[in-house]
């Protein structure tokens, strides 16, 4: 997913404030801790043991932060792929196919930047 890194909050690892095409997010940054603000392609990693899943109450796709929770809304295929817009996130969760909302503490979601 293409995100815009706005800033890194100090910590080990730092928390990244990013804007996605589907809304703002806060997650652990697994790239360079001195990364400057700007555009990055990232892969999401979610700690499924700390995630909850429910049918999505709102529009999809969506990414947002509510308090200390990161909420990802997308189409789940029932076999492990959550589609958020044009991006896929692999999840090992028990959920039926359809539009779902995944809630996970921000410190249990990670962003791994990569080059194309």
ABEGO torsion letter per residue (X at the ends): XBBBBABBBBEOBBBBBBBBAAEBBBBBBABBAABBBEBBBBBBBBBAAABBBBBBABBOBBBBBBEABBBBBBBBAGAGBBBBEABBBBBBBBBBBEBBBBBBBAAABBBBBBBX
